[in-house]
């Protein structure tokens, strides 16, 4: 579906963006593949690897609506990956996080509608479900904006959906490269904020594959949640160091002990498929009548029980220490 099409990704110089670009180039023949970001140095460095004829590099910020209106002309598909993601930084700089994650999201929506983009997927996070930190709250607001955008676009406009998943193994700013750097510096004990902490765990390749699959599945208004494993933070420490020695430093500002991707409060809206969940819209769309129990790929699902919750601490699938060791090797 991406052959001879124009694909646009905000935040395209980030960890997800680079892997997304690689996957598209390896498997499709796009007409244009547009990287939109605000860091010219990262774009220059990326051009040394990705310099194919279809590649385009646009300097811009999602806070700038006029630039987005210009940049998304004649674009077919949009992936919105740009965000301020560091939880403590967002707590200390709340307005900056709001400008990018909420105002920027609305700017992307407006530009896509104005330019007749076909499909848009916004990347979300497990922190958007029952948020306790500002980053999660801004991403929840972003999710709501992208879902409601289907009503604004109308039956003939773009369709919008959201993909929500957990911590990405090895992504920039995540715990694995942070721990690896400390190990290389000879730190004897890795810092742990709480011994009981759990997280959902997904690789970059799995995240990219899930996003691309949902471009084919999407009908408009879905929040897609993959079925992925959880990890225990102490298991990760042992997998990376070979021992269970750590320094307890306390939970950081805005940090959760566990994460939730499908809260119990939206169980009545949630449909389970073989390898993912769909949180259906809480609102009805004018001119869009969708049966969310069967998608465009003819995959069939069923609504979960009213008591259901998809929680990193009660997830039936946890990675073993041996599996974490193997994943650590793959992200080197």
C-alpha positions as CSV (number, residue, x, y, z in Angstrom):
1,X,0.0,0.0,0.0
2,X,3.0,2.3,0.3
3,X,4.4,1.8,-3.2
4,X,4.4,5.1,-5.2
5,X,2.9,6.9,-2.3
6,X,4.1,10.0,-0.3
7,X,4.8,9.2,3.4
8,X,5.4,11.9,6.0
9,X,6.8,11.3,9.5
10,X,7.1,13.9,12.2
11,X,10.0,13.4,14.6
12,X,11.5,11.3,11.8
13,X,15.1,11.6,13.2
14,X,14.2,9.7,16.4
15,X,14.8,6.1,17.2
16,X,11.4,5.1,15.8
17,X,11.7,7.3,12.8
18,X,15.0,5.8,11.7
19,X,13.7,2.2,12.0
20,X,10.5,3.2,10.2
21,X,12.4,4.7,7.3
22,X,14.6,1.6,7.0
23,X,11.6,-0.7,7.0
24,X,9.8,1.3,4.3
25,X,12.9,1.5,2.1
26,X,13.5,-2.2,2.5
27,X,10.0,-3.3,1.7
28,X,8.3,-0.7,-0.5
29,X,9.0,1.8,-3.3
30,X,7.6,5.1,-2.1
31,X,7.3,8.1,-4.3
32,X,8.5,10.4,-1.4
33,X,9.5,9.6,2.1
34,X,9.6,12.8,4.1
35,X,11.5,13.2,7.4
36,X,10.1,16.2,9.3
37,X,12.0,17.3,12.4
38,X,13.6,20.4,14.0
39,X,17.2,19.3,14.4
40,X,19.3,20.0,11.3
41,X,22.4,18.1,12.6
42,X,20.4,14.9,13.1
43,X,18.9,15.3,9.6
44,X,22.4,15.8,8.1
45,X,23.7,12.6,9.9
46,X,20.6,10.7,8.8
47,X,21.2,11.7,5.2
48,X,24.6,10.0,5.3
49,X,22.7,6.7,5.6
50,X,19.3,7.4,4.0
51,X,20.1,9.3,0.7
52,X,17.8,7.4,-1.7
53,X,16.1,9.4,-4.5
54,X,12.7,9.3,-2.7
55,X,14.1,10.8,0.6
56,X,13.2,14.4,1.6
57,X,14.3,16.2,4.7
58,X,12.2,19.1,6.0
59,X,13.3,21.3,8.9
60,X,10.2,22.2,11.0
61,X,8.5,22.0,14.3
62,X,5.0,20.6,14.9
63,X,4.4,23.8,16.9
64,X,4.5,25.7,13.6
65,X,1.2,25.1,11.8
66,X,2.1,27.1,8.7
67,X,5.2,25.0,8.2
68,X,3.1,21.8,8.5
69,X,0.5,23.1,6.0
70,X,3.3,23.6,3.5
71,X,5.2,20.3,4.3
72,X,2.1,18.0,4.1
73,X,1.0,19.0,0.6
74,X,0.4,16.0,-1.7
75,X,1.1,13.6,1.2
76,X,-0.8,10.3,1.3
77,X,0.1,8.9,4.8
78,X,1.3,10.5,8.0
79,X,2.9,9.0,11.0
80,X,3.0,11.5,13.9
81,X,5.9,10.5,16.1
82,X,7.2,13.9,17.3
83,X,6.8,14.4,21.1
84,X,8.5,15.6,24.2
85,X,8.8,12.3,26.1
86,X,11.0,12.6,29.2
87,X,8.7,12.3,32.2
88,X,10.8,14.4,34.7
89,X,11.5,17.1,32.1
90,X,7.8,17.4,31.4
91,X,7.1,17.8,35.2
92,X,9.6,20.7,35.4
93,X,8.7,22.3,32.0
94,X,4.9,21.6,31.7
95,X,4.1,24.4,29.2
96,X,6.8,23.3,26.8
97,X,5.4,19.7,26.8
98,X,1.9,21.0,26.2
99,X,3.0,23.2,23.3
100,X,4.5,20.2,21.5
101,X,2.3,17.3,22.5
102,X,-1.1,18.9,22.5
103,X,-0.9,22.0,20.4
104,X,1.5,20.2,18.0
105,X,-1.0,17.3,17.7
106,X,-3.8,19.7,16.7
107,X,-1.5,21.4,14.1
108,X,-0.8,18.0,12.5
109,X,-4.5,17.2,12.4
110,X,-5.4,20.6,10.9
111,X,-2.6,20.3,8.2
112,X,-3.7,16.8,7.3
113,X,-7.3,17.7,6.9
114,X,-6.5,20.9,4.9
115,X,-4.3,18.9,2.5
116,X,-6.5,15.8,2.1
117,X,-4.1,13.3,3.5
118,X,-5.5,9.8,3.3
119,X,-4.6,8.1,6.6
120,X,-2.9,9.3,9.8
121,X,-1.5,7.3,12.7
122,X,-0.3,9.0,15.9
123,X,2.0,7.3,18.2
124,X,1.0,7.2,21.9
125,X,2.3,5.6,25.1
126,X,1.2,3.5,27.9
127,X,1.6,6.6,30.1
128,X,-1.5,8.1,28.4
129,X,-3.7,5.5,30.2
130,X,-4.8,6.7,33.7
131,X,-2.0,9.3,33.6
132,X,-0.3,10.5,36.8
133,X,2.4,12.6,35.1
134,X,2.2,15.6,32.7
135,X,3.7,13.7,29.8
136,X,1.0,11.0,30.0
137,X,-1.7,13.7,30.4
138,X,-0.6,15.5,27.3
139,X,-0.5,12.2,25.3
140,X,-4.0,11.4,26.5
141,X,-5.1,14.8,25.3
142,X,-3.3,14.1,22.0
143,X,-5.1,10.7,21.7
144,X,-8.4,12.3,22.2
145,X,-7.7,15.0,19.6
146,X,-6.7,12.4,17.0
147,X,-9.8,10.2,17.7
148,X,-12.1,13.2,17.5
149,X,-10.4,14.4,14.3
150,X,-12.4,11.8,12.4
151,X,-15.5,13.9,13.2
152,X,-13.9,17.1,12.0
153,X,-12.6,15.5,8.8
154,X,-16.0,14.1,7.9
155,X,-16.7,11.1,5.6
156,X,-14.6,12.4,2.8
157,X,-11.6,13.5,4.8
158,X,-8.6,11.7,6.3
159,X,-9.1,8.9,8.7
160,X,-7.2,9.1,12.0
161,X,-6.1,6.4,14.4
162,X,-3.7,6.0,17.4
163,X,-1.1,3.3,18.2
164,X,-0.3,2.9,21.9
165,X,2.5,0.7,23.2
166,X,5.0,0.4,26.1
167,X,8.7,1.0,26.6
168,X,10.8,0.5,23.4
169,X,13.9,-1.6,23.9
170,X,17.0,0.4,23.2
171,X,15.3,3.6,22.1
172,X,17.1,6.9,22.8
173,X,16.6,8.0,26.4
174,X,15.2,4.6,27.6
175,X,16.6,2.5,30.4
176,X,18.6,0.0,28.4
177,X,21.1,2.4,26.8
178,X,21.2,4.3,30.1
179,X,22.1,1.2,32.0
180,X,24.6,0.1,29.3
181,X,26.4,3.5,29.5
182,X,26.7,3.1,33.3
183,X,28.0,-0.4,32.9
184,X,30.7,0.8,30.4
185,X,31.7,3.4,32.9
186,X,32.3,0.8,35.6
187,X,29.4,1.5,37.9
188,X,29.1,-1.3,40.4
189,X,25.4,-1.0,41.1
190,X,22.7,0.1,38.7
191,X,20.1,2.7,40.0
192,X,16.6,1.3,40.5
193,X,13.7,3.6,41.5
194,X,11.6,0.8,43.0
195,X,12.2,-3.0,43.4
196,X,8.7,-3.9,42.3
197,X,8.5,-1.8,39.1
198,X,7.2,-3.5,35.9
199,X,7.0,-2.2,32.4
200,X,5.5,-3.3,29.0
201,X,8.4,-4.2,26.6
202,X,8.5,-3.9,22.8
203,X,11.3,-3.8,20.3
204,X,11.7,-1.1,17.7
205,X,11.0,-3.6,14.9
206,X,7.9,-4.8,16.6
207,X,6.7,-1.3,17.0
208,X,7.3,-0.4,13.4
209,X,5.6,-3.6,12.2
210,X,2.6,-2.9,14.4
211,X,2.2,0.7,13.0
212,X,2.4,-0.5,9.4
213,X,-0.1,-3.3,9.9
214,X,-2.5,-0.8,11.4
215,X,-2.4,1.4,8.4
216,X,-4.0,-1.6,6.6
217,X,-6.4,-2.3,9.5
218,X,-7.6,1.2,10.4
219,X,-11.2,2.4,9.8
220,X,-10.9,5.5,11.9
221,X,-11.0,6.3,15.6
222,X,-9.3,3.2,16.9
223,X,-6.6,3.2,19.6
224,X,-4.5,0.1,18.8
225,X,-2.7,-1.7,21.6
226,X,-0.4,-4.7,20.9
227,X,-0.2,-7.8,23.0
228,X,3.4,-7.6,24.3
229,X,5.3,-8.9,27.3
230,X,6.1,-7.2,30.5
231,X,9.5,-7.1,32.4
232,X,10.5,-6.7,36.0
233,X,13.1,-4.1,36.5
234,X,15.2,-6.3,38.8
235,X,15.2,-9.0,36.1
236,X,16.6,-6.4,33.7
237,X,19.3,-5.5,36.1
238,X,20.3,-9.2,36.4
239,X,20.1,-9.7,32.7
240,X,22.5,-6.8,32.0
241,X,25.0,-7.3,34.8
242,X,24.7,-11.0,35.7
243,X,23.9,-10.1,39.3
244,X,21.0,-8.7,41.2
245,X,22.8,-5.8,42.9
246,X,21.4,-2.3,42.6
247,X,21.1,1.1,44.3
248,X,17.6,2.1,45.3
249,X,17.1,5.8,44.4
250,X,13.3,6.3,44.8
251,X,10.6,6.9,42.2
252,X,11.2,9.9,40.0
253,X,8.8,12.8,39.6
254,X,5.7,11.6,37.8
255,X,6.9,8.0,37.5
256,X,4.5,5.0,37.9
257,X,5.2,1.7,39.6
258,X,3.3,-0.2,36.9
259,X,1.8,0.8,33.5
260,X,-1.7,0.2,32.1
261,X,-2.5,0.2,28.4
262,X,-6.2,-0.7,28.5
263,X,-7.7,0.7,31.7
264,X,-10.6,-1.0,33.4
265,X,-12.6,2.2,32.9
266,X,-12.6,1.7,29.1
267,X,-13.1,-2.1,29.1
268,X,-16.6,-1.6,27.8
269,X,-15.1,0.0,24.7
270,X,-12.3,-2.5,24.2
271,X,-12.2,-5.3,21.6
272,X,-9.7,-8.2,21.8
273,X,-8.1,-9.6,18.7
274,X,-5.6,-12.4,18.3
275,X,-2.5,-10.2,18.7
276,X,-3.9,-6.8,19.8
277,X,-6.6,-4.8,21.4
278,X,-8.7,-2.0,20.0
279,X,-10.1,0.7,22.2
280,X,-13.1,2.0,20.3
281,X,-14.1,5.7,20.3
282,X,-16.3,6.9,23.1
283,X,-18.0,9.3,20.7
284,X,-20.0,8.6,17.5
285,X,-18.8,10.0,14.2
286,X,-21.0,11.8,11.8
287,X,-21.0,9.9,8.5
288,X,-18.8,7.1,9.7
289,X,-20.4,3.8,10.7
290,X,-17.8,1.3,11.7
291,X,-18.1,-2.3,13.1
292,X,-15.0,-2.4,15.2
293,X,-15.4,-6.1,15.9
294,X,-14.1,-6.8,12.3
295,X,-11.4,-4.8,10.6
296,X,-10.5,-4.2,7.0
297,X,-8.3,-7.3,7.0
298,X,-11.3,-9.3,8.1
299,X,-9.8,-10.1,11.4
300,X,-12.5,-10.7,14.0
301,X,-12.5,-9.7,17.6
302,X,-14.8,-9.6,20.6
303,X,-15.4,-7.2,23.4
304,X,-13.6,-7.9,26.6
305,X,-15.2,-8.4,30.0
306,X,-16.2,-5.4,32.1
307,X,-13.5,-6.3,34.7
308,X,-10.7,-6.4,32.1
309,X,-7.6,-4.4,32.5
310,X,-4.3,-4.7,30.5
311,X,-1.7,-4.0,33.3
312,X,2.1,-4.5,33.2
313,X,2.0,-6.0,36.7
314,X,-0.7,-8.6,36.0
315,X,0.2,-9.3,32.3
316,X,0.2,-13.1,31.8
317,X,3.4,-12.8,29.7
318,X,6.7,-11.8,31.4
319,X,10.1,-12.0,29.8
320,X,12.5,-14.4,31.5
321,X,16.0,-13.2,32.4
322,X,17.4,-15.4,29.5
323,X,15.0,-13.7,27.1
324,X,16.1,-10.3,28.4
325,X,19.8,-11.2,27.9
326,X,19.0,-12.1,24.3
327,X,17.1,-8.9,23.6
328,X,20.0,-6.9,25.2
329,X,22.4,-8.5,22.7
330,X,20.1,-7.6,19.8
331,X,20.0,-3.9,20.7
332,X,23.8,-3.5,20.9
